Amino acid sequence: MTLTELQNLRMGEVMSATPVYVDMHCTVSEAEKLMAAHDIHHLPVMDGGSLESIISKRDIRHAIYPDTAADKDALLVADICPTQAFVADSNDLLARVIGVMASRHIAAVIVLDEGDLSGIFTEADSCRVLAQAMQSPAR
């Protein structure tokens, strides 16, 4: 992969497709089970058909930290998810999105296609893309 090809990658080409999401009215325990079942660390949070936020394993750990004594079977996703998620369009350039992720210390981005949930792009995905680019034969 050339530098030009890397610079021209779009989010839709590098995201992980995400048919998996959690409803904001589910319990934190249910979200944790979904993450475990699909071996993922982030879940888009929906309210009906609308994207509301994103929740991560880190958010759950902080919410149920021993000092808080929060019960993850009673605590709702809506109680702990951030108020906003960083959202990108599937046609956005990867370079722009990674720049924002780095400057704002964002671990995951929700990707929309024509306003609908299409995928997710995480720090791990950016490492995968970089590794693939570095392993590509020079042209």
N, C-alpha and C positions, 0 to 999 in steps of 0.2 A: 504494500500500500504506500503510495507516495504521500508526501506532505500535503500536496494539493487535494488529493482524495480524502485524506483525513480531515482537512479543513472544510471540506464540502459535505461531510456526513450530516444527515438530518436525524432528528430524534426518533422518527419512525423506523429508521434503519438500525438503531442501536438499543432501543428500549427493550425491556422484558414485557411481553404481552401480559396483561393482568385481567383475566376474567374473575380473579378472586378479590373480593372486597368485603368489608364488614359494615353492617348497618349501625348507625350511631346509637341505637337503642339496645344493642346487644350488650351483654356483660363483658367485662375485661377478660374473664375466664374463657368465654366463647372466642374472643379475638385471639387469645393466646393459643387455643386449640387449633384455630384455622392456620395460624402461622406455623405451628408445629407440623400439621398435616401436609402443608405445601412447602415446607422447608424454606420459609421466607422470613424476613425481618421487618418488613413494612407492609401495611395494608391501607389502601384508600378507604376513607370513611364516607359512606353514603347516607343520605336521608331520603328514603323513597328512591327517586331516580336522580337526585341532585348530589353532586360531589360537595362534601362539606369540609373535609380535612384529610389528614393522614395520621396513622398511629404506628408507632414503632415498638419493638421489644424494649428499647430504652425508656420510652414513655411509661410502659407498663412497670418496669423495674422501679422507676422513680415513684410511681403511684403506690406501689405496694411495699415500699421500703419498710423494714421492720419498725422504724420509729413512727410511721403513720398509722400502722395497724389497719390499713384499708383491706377490706374483704373483696377480693377480685371476683367472687361469685355474686356480690351485690353491687359493686361499682360498675357503672355504665361507661362505655366507650366515650360517650358525649361528655362525661365528667372529666376526662383526662386528655382528650385529644387537643392539639394546638388549635387556636382559633382560625388559622389560615395555613394552607399548604402552598408551596411554590408550584405553579402550574406552567407547563410549556405546551406548545402545539407540536404535533408530529412533524410539521415542516420546519420548525425552528432549527437553526444550526447548532450542532453539538458544541462547537467551540464557545458560542455565546452562553449556552446553558451551563457548561462546566465553569465558565468564568464567574457566573452569578453564584453557583454552588460554592465555589472556593471563597469568594469574597464575603459571603453571608454565612459560611459554615453550615451549609444545608446538606444533609445526608441523602435525601431522596426527593425526586421530582415526579409529580403526577403528569402524565402525558395524555393530552386530549386530541382527538381527531374530529374536526367539525363539531366541537363542543361535547363530544361523548368520550367517556373513559376509554382509553385505548391501551395504556400501559404505564409502566413506572420505570424510572431510571435512577439507579442508586450509585453510591461510591464504588461498590463492587463492579457494577457495569462499566464504570469509567476505567477501572483497572483492567477489565477484560478487553475493552477496546484498545487501550494503550498496549497491552501485551500482544494482541493480534497485529497491531501496526508495527511493533518492534520485531516481530517474528516473520513478517512478510519479506520475501526476497527483494533485494534492491533491484530497481529497474534501470 
